[in-house]
Amino acid sequence: MSFKFIDLFAGIGGFRTGFEKSGGSCVFSSEIDPHAQEMYTLNYNDKLFSDITKVDEKEIPNHDVLLAGFPCQPFSIAGEKKGFNDTRGTLFFDIERILKEKRPKAIVLENVKHFKSHDKGKTLKVVLTALQELGYTTNWQVLNAKDFGVPQNRERTIIIGALNGVEFDFSKLERKEVPSIKDILEEENESFEYLEKSEYTLIENPKRQPSGLIFAGYRNKNMRTKGVRENTEHLSRIHKQPNRIYSTEGTHPTLSSQESAGRYYIYHQGRVRKLTIRECFRLMGFPNDFKFIGSKGKLYNRIGNSIVIPMVEEIAKEVKIQILESSSLIQKPVRVMKQSSLFDFGDGFSEQLVG
Ligand SMILES: C[S@@+](CC[C@H](N)C(=O)[O-])C[C@H]1O[C@@H](n2cnc3c(N)ncnc32)[C@H](O)[C@@H]1O
């Protein structure tokens, strides 16, 4: 079965590659960043629309699935009043007006892990309520890229909506064995940036953390001092993220859109070096023939903002089976979720919400 989708906040097309693999064809893309646009055109040979807020929803082609890894913005009066007006002035409002006009059968939205607890859960509540008011049955879950065959510990909130009453079953997504960083490394080449031995300290008996990370050592830079006890240098949290060194026997921490210097250090076969740009793309599941241009700083931003392709592929496969090919055409009455279930998120908001 073939289907059409639109790629909003398209970045470098992580969503697009994943959905194309399931037989989808992209009929509209929007991305405001000139470097991301350049990379997108280079790889997909397609033209993009820029600022989505300037696009008339009536001009967007009909489609079956709307995809959006939208930037998170607080809805100031969210949760107090319900309804369309609450989201005005935010980029989610642009998603709503497109859904209202085009009525795609399915929606897939992506955001950072802590989207679920942003503004004490109000942001998620407003999004789910708005989608339900438009007739979509919604479900959401935090998924981790490492469960989909890439060695990166990267958790993301995924919201899936269906117009035909289907409640997306996340348990059907096929999970894979967790690989290690060493599985995605390039052959030794002249671009490898090794550290001198005097620039780092290795710790004794590194241990695998539940996340799969193995903290192997640290660069000899300033350590945190506030509230730090003596003889705790072996603990990863004592060292700022860009100074940490991870063993290639484990997984890699989240690649961040904020880390324009690409300070991702690995310990492999007795030496410490930075990951290469190609290795960072591989940690996001991008194929080896994915082309890149522009400064390293911009490339690290693009990579950290993107979505892990093998995870998208699995979502696309199940959206097709569970929603697009489903015989259920009866629209369920709008489901109003109880406040208590929406606010029971269980963890604090510690990650910065960007992109
Ligand atoms: C989290 S990233 C999504 C990246 C994408 N999923 C990928 O695989 O690369 C959000 C993107 O939204 C873009 N963006 C922000 N405001 C926008 C707007 N008004 N119109 C179109 N794109 C916008 C940003 O430039 C950024 O690339």
The ligand as an SDF file (V2000), in Angstrom:
LIG
                    3D

 27 29  0  0  0  0  0  0  0  0999 V2000
   13.5840   19.1230   16.3490 C   0  0  0  0  0  0  0  0  0  0  0  0
   13.9630   19.7360   14.7610 S   0  0  0  0  0  0  0  0  0  0  0  0
   13.2670   18.4680   13.7730 C   0  0  0  0  0  0  0  0  0  0  0  0
   14.2820   17.7740   12.9450 C   0  0  0  0  0  0  0  0  0  0  0  0
   13.8330   16.6520   12.0390 C   0  0  0  0  0  0  0  0  0  0  0  0
   12.8970   15.7570   12.6610 N   0  0  0  0  0  0  0  0  0  0  0  0
   15.0400   15.8780   11.5010 C   0  0  0  0  0  0  0  0  0  0  0  0
   14.9820   14.6540   11.3740 O   0  0  0  0  0  0  0  0  0  0  0  0
   16.0750   16.4870   11.2040 O   0  0  0  0  0  0  0  0  0  0  0  0
   12.8510   21.0920   14.5830 C   0  0  0  0  0  0  0  0  0  0  0  0
   13.0580   21.8410   13.2890 C   0  0  0  0  0  0  0  0  0  0  0  0
   12.0170   22.8210   13.1510 O   0  0  0  0  0  0  0  0  0  0  0  0
   12.5490   23.8950   12.4070 C   0  0  0  0  0  0  0  0  0  0  0  0
   11.6560   25.0690   12.5470 N   0  0  0  0  0  0  0  0  0  0  0  0
   11.5380   25.8960   13.6160 C   0  0  0  0  0  0  0  0  0  0  0  0
   10.6100   26.8600   13.3830 N   0  0  0  0  0  0  0  0  0  0  0  0
   10.1130   26.6230   12.1380 C   0  0  0  0  0  0  0  0  0  0  0  0
    9.1290   27.2770   11.3280 C   0  0  0  0  0  0  0  0  0  0  0  0
    8.4910   28.3750   11.7650 N   0  0  0  0  0  0  0  0  0  0  0  0
    8.8630   26.7820   10.1020 N   0  0  0  0  0  0  0  0  0  0  0  0
    9.5220   25.6720    9.6580 C   0  0  0  0  0  0  0  0  0  0  0  0
   10.4770   25.0170   10.3640 N   0  0  0  0  0  0  0  0  0  0  0  0
   10.7690   25.4770   11.6060 C   0  0  0  0  0  0  0  0  0  0  0  0
   13.9420   24.0910   13.0080 C   0  0  0  0  0  0  0  0  0  0  0  0
   14.8060   24.8060   12.1590 O   0  0  0  0  0  0  0  0  0  0  0  0
   14.3730   22.6230   13.2350 C   0  0  0  0  0  0  0  0  0  0  0  0
   15.1580   22.1460   12.1650 O   0  0  0  0  0  0  0  0  0  0  0  0
  1  2  1  0
  2  3  1  0
  2 10  1  0
  3  4  1  0
  4  5  1  0
  5  6  1  0
  5  7  1  0
  7  8  2  0
  7  9  1  0
 10 11  1  0
 11 12  1  0
 11 26  1  0
 12 13  1  0
 13 14  1  0
 13 24  1  0
 14 15  1  0
 14 23  1  0
 15 16  2  0
 16 17  1  0
 17 18  1  0
 17 23  2  0
 18 19  1  0
 18 20  2  0
 20 21  1  0
 21 22  2  0
 22 23  1  0
 24 25  1  0
 24 26  1  0
 26 27  1  0
M  CHG  2   2   1   9  -1
M  END
$$$$
